[in-house]
């Protein structure tokens, strides 16, 4: 079977699993910092040579396949410098290995207060573009961002094609990770101060979020439209961390977060793409917001803190799930503990509409043996 026919076969099962119509166990890989040491690359090399790093990721997953069985797809894939999208979503400086950190220390979001309370009013008056230009370039140098933009389309084209030509679909490949305005403002303001602002003047914060989103959604729509006719284009991440159930109350979620989650999800669905709600931390209380979307149209990506069993009980079995395997288990657990977790997950959830995959992102330093144990257990189940 050729690599392209392998790709087509895998893509068919990916689509079936998203629609919760799969008959067999489905698997995905998520480990943006993993596998490089296996080939002698440092994390600073990964940022200097992102295209080579992307190819190395593909080669690493092929190695896993030979030892553990088929890996159906990548959850997301990064053929560009990952620190730029992270900074763009969080409006925070991202410390880089080889620049701010030692060569093999993982990149880290360094959240600082770069926005003052009076800037809410300026955002309301001047709009998203003003906000982006004023604050993004406080965390990313203009020449660095210009260099990133010059290379972005070429690197994405070459990187994704390398994955496809080696038989791997990519789920979140429409656009870079999208954070809601709540997440971005919390990053720019600093989470402690932002939460105080929400408590003291929720009307001001709410209006600022509305203005931010009005401008940002135009940017989102432009990018999605550029992918409308691309058969390989599947979906996009919508992230939530600071807006999780164990971080904010229900009233804040309903007023300051939910409208943007629903709007972006519907923009993707109306464009024929799949919203992948990348929900870190615990979302048990709010997970029923997913019912606002038609069944078999969205994916829920959890990190081990939100109960997938609870999701199935609340939403039924026609919304696809991915992730859940805790990063601490992958990093520190034994092979037998990883296997036991996977078998328990499949016993509780079943294979229908489920991608076995690291929750959030497999951490740097994850033992190769634990990846093997994860995929072997998936295929040995029943």
SULSUL-V251276 format. One record per residue. SS is DSSP state (hx for helix, st for strand, lp for the rest). NEAR is the number of other ideal C-beta (glycine too) atoms within 12 Angstrom. Layout:
# SULSUL-V251276
ss;near
SS;NEAR
SS;NEAR
This chain:
# SULSUL-V251276
ss;near
lp;11
lp;11
hx;19
hx;18
hx;13
hx;25
hx;30
hx;20
hx;22
hx;39
hx;29
hx;22
hx;29
hx;42
hx;30
hx;24
hx;39
hx;39
lp;24
lp;31
lp;21
lp;28
lp;15
lp;27
lp;34
st;45
st;44
st;48
st;46
lp;44
lp;45
lp;39
lp;39
lp;38
lp;35
lp;36
hx;24
hx;24
hx;22
lp;13
lp;30
lp;25
hx;36
hx;27
hx;24
hx;41
hx;37
hx;22
lp;24
hx;36
hx;30
hx;23
hx;37
hx;38
hx;31
hx;36
hx;42
hx;39
hx;23
hx;37
hx;44
hx;28
hx;23
hx;37
hx;27
hx;14
hx;21
hx;30
lp;25
lp;30
lp;45
lp;42
st;45
st;47
st;50
st;45
lp;44
lp;42
lp;38
lp;37
lp;41
hx;36
hx;41
hx;32
hx;34
hx;38
hx;39
hx;37
hx;39
hx;41
lp;43
lp;37
st;31
st;32
st;25
lp;33
st;29
lp;23
lp;21
lp;20
st;21
lp;16
lp;21
lp;21
lp;21
lp;36
lp;35
st;24
st;30
st;22
lp;31
lp;23
lp;26
lp;29
lp;35
lp;18
lp;23
lp;15
hx;30
hx;33
hx;20
hx;22
hx;38
hx;24
hx;15
hx;20
lp;22
hx;31
hx;18
hx;20
hx;35
hx;29
hx;19
hx;21
hx;33
hx;33
hx;20
hx;23
hx;34
lp;31
lp;18
hx;14
hx;11
hx;23
hx;25
hx;14
hx;18
hx;30
hx;21
hx;14
hx;23
hx;27
hx;16
hx;17
hx;29
hx;35
hx;21
hx;23
hx;36
hx;38
hx;26
hx;31
hx;41
hx;33
hx;22
lp;32
lp;29
lp;45
st;44
st;43
st;44
st;43
lp;39
lp;39
lp;38
lp;33
lp;40
st;40
st;40
lp;42
hx;43
hx;46
hx;44
hx;45
hx;48
hx;42
hx;38
hx;41
hx;38
lp;25
hx;29
hx;17
hx;25
hx;42
hx;24
hx;17
hx;33
hx;34
hx;18
hx;14
lp;18
hx;24
hx;18
hx;26
hx;36
hx;28
hx;23
hx;40
hx;40
hx;28
hx;28
hx;41
hx;37
hx;24
hx;26
hx;37
hx;28
hx;18
hx;24
hx;35
hx;27
hx;17
hx;29
hx;33
hx;21
lp;18
lp;27
lp;18
lp;11
lp;23
lp;15
lp;31
lp;29
lp;39
st;42
st;40
st;46
st;46
st;40
st;48
lp;37
lp;38
lp;45
lp;34
lp;30
lp;20
lp;30
lp;34
lp;20
hx;19
hx;16
hx;28
hx;30
hx;23
hx;22
hx;40
hx;43
hx;30
hx;26
hx;37
hx;38
hx;26
hx;28
hx;42
hx;39
hx;24
hx;34
hx;38
hx;28
hx;19
lp;29
lp;22
lp;38
st;42
st;46
st;47
st;48
st;41
st;47
lp;34
lp;27
lp;24
lp;40
lp;24
lp;25
lp;34
hx;33
hx;23
hx;33
hx;37
hx;20
hx;24
lp;31
lp;18
lp;20
lp;25
lp;31
st;43
st;47
st;49
st;46
st;46
lp;38
lp;31
lp;29
lp;36
lp;27
hx;42
hx;23
hx;24
hx;39
hx;28
hx;15
hx;22
hx;32
lp;18
lp;25
lp;25
lp;40
st;47
st;48
st;46
st;46
st;42
st;51
lp;32
hx;32
hx;22
hx;31
hx;42
hx;28
hx;16
lp;28
lp;16
hx;25
hx;17
hx;24
hx;37
hx;30
hx;21
hx;32
hx;41
hx;26
hx;20
hx;37
hx;32
hx;17
hx;22
hx;36
lp;24
lp;32
lp;26
lp;37
st;42
st;49
st;49
st;49
st;44
lp;41
lp;37
lp;39
lp;42
lp;28
lp;28
lp;24
lp;39
lp;26
hx;27
hx;22
hx;36
hx;43
hx;29
hx;33
hx;51
hx;39
hx;28
hx;31
hx;37
hx;27
hx;19
lp;28
lp;13
